[in-house]
């Protein structure tokens, strides 16, 4: 279980951002964009996770889009919360979900024909 997922894709933040939203909103994630290359995605409620521990759902990740000199884009998805409110089970759950999201994004970018490498 990783603490980040990095994908290299073709396109700009203006093109990749909407694909990210389309794919991950279907998974129940909300997006809060700071700018075209930086956002927080979140699913569930921190309050419920605090009250219910590992039985509550709260996933929060930071997405950074880094334009590369060769014109490609690195999508960097990392932890924005540790999951500690759910104890050791919560930490594992947050990291497993990150791995799952990484797989979903690899598949989406492959289908779009824009994945360079995962």
C-alpha positions as CSV (number, residue, x, y, z in Angstrom):
1,X,0.0,0.0,0.0
2,X,1.5,3.2,-1.2
3,X,1.2,6.7,0.2
4,X,1.1,8.3,-3.3
5,X,0.3,7.4,-6.9
6,X,2.1,9.1,-9.8
7,X,0.9,8.8,-13.4
8,X,2.5,10.5,-16.5
9,X,-0.1,11.4,-19.1
10,X,-0.4,13.6,-22.2
11,X,-2.4,16.8,-22.0
12,X,-2.6,20.0,-19.9
13,X,-4.2,20.5,-16.5
14,X,-7.2,22.1,-18.3
15,X,-7.8,18.8,-20.2
16,X,-6.8,16.3,-17.5
17,X,-8.8,18.0,-14.7
18,X,-12.2,17.3,-16.2
19,X,-11.3,13.7,-16.8
20,X,-10.3,13.3,-13.2
21,X,-13.6,14.8,-12.1
22,X,-15.7,12.7,-14.4
23,X,-14.0,9.4,-13.3
24,X,-13.7,10.2,-9.5
25,X,-17.1,11.9,-9.1
26,X,-18.6,8.6,-10.3
27,X,-16.8,7.0,-7.3
28,X,-18.4,9.5,-5.0
29,X,-15.6,12.0,-4.6
30,X,-16.1,15.8,-4.2
31,X,-13.5,18.1,-5.7
32,X,-12.2,21.4,-4.2
33,X,-9.8,23.1,-6.7
34,X,-7.3,25.6,-5.4
35,X,-6.1,26.2,-9.0
36,X,-5.9,24.3,-12.2
37,X,-3.1,22.1,-10.9
38,X,-4.0,21.5,-7.3
39,X,-7.1,20.1,-5.7
40,X,-8.4,18.1,-2.8
41,X,-10.7,15.1,-3.4
42,X,-12.8,13.9,-0.5
43,X,-15.4,11.2,0.1
44,X,-17.4,10.7,3.3
45,X,-17.4,12.7,6.4
46,X,-14.5,13.4,8.9
47,X,-17.1,13.7,11.7
48,X,-18.6,10.3,11.0
49,X,-15.1,8.8,10.8
50,X,-14.2,10.3,14.2
51,X,-17.5,9.0,15.7
52,X,-17.5,5.6,14.1
53,X,-13.8,4.9,13.8
54,X,-13.0,2.3,11.2
55,X,-16.7,1.9,10.4
56,X,-17.0,5.5,9.2
57,X,-15.9,6.5,5.7
58,X,-13.6,9.4,5.1
59,X,-11.1,9.6,2.3
60,X,-9.2,12.7,1.6
61,X,-6.4,13.0,-1.0
62,X,-4.5,15.8,-2.7
63,X,-4.1,15.9,-6.4
64,X,-1.3,17.9,-8.0
65,X,-0.9,18.2,-11.7
66,X,2.7,19.0,-12.7
67,X,3.4,20.1,-16.3
68,X,6.6,18.6,-17.6
69,X,9.1,20.3,-20.0
70,X,8.3,17.6,-22.7
71,X,4.7,18.7,-22.7
72,X,3.4,15.7,-20.6
73,X,1.7,16.0,-17.3
74,X,2.4,14.2,-14.0
75,X,-0.7,13.4,-12.0
76,X,0.4,13.1,-8.4
77,X,-2.2,11.7,-6.0
78,X,-1.3,11.6,-2.3
79,X,-2.7,11.3,1.2
80,X,-4.3,14.4,2.6
81,X,-5.3,12.6,5.8
82,X,-3.7,9.6,7.5
83,X,-6.9,7.8,8.5
84,X,-5.7,7.7,12.1
85,X,-9.2,8.6,13.3
86,X,-10.1,5.0,12.5
87,X,-7.0,3.5,14.1
88,X,-4.7,1.1,12.4
89,X,-7.7,-0.3,10.4
90,X,-8.5,3.3,9.2
91,X,-4.9,3.9,8.1
92,X,-4.9,0.7,6.1
93,X,-8.4,1.5,4.6
94,X,-7.2,5.0,3.4
95,X,-4.1,3.5,1.8
96,X,-6.0,0.6,0.2
97,X,-8.5,3.1,-1.3
98,X,-5.6,5.2,-2.7
99,X,-4.3,2.0,-4.5
100,X,-7.8,1.4,-5.8
101,X,-8.1,5.0,-7.1
102,X,-4.7,4.6,-8.8
103,X,-6.0,1.6,-10.7
104,X,-9.2,3.4,-11.7
105,X,-7.2,6.3,-13.0
106,X,-4.7,4.1,-14.9
107,X,-7.7,2.4,-16.6
108,X,-9.4,5.8,-17.4
109,X,-6.2,7.3,-18.9
110,X,-5.5,4.1,-20.9
111,X,-9.1,4.2,-22.3
112,X,-8.6,7.9,-23.2
113,X,-5.3,7.0,-24.9
114,X,-3.3,9.5,-22.8
115,X,-1.4,7.3,-20.4
116,X,2.3,7.4,-20.9
117,X,3.3,5.5,-17.8
118,X,2.1,4.6,-14.3
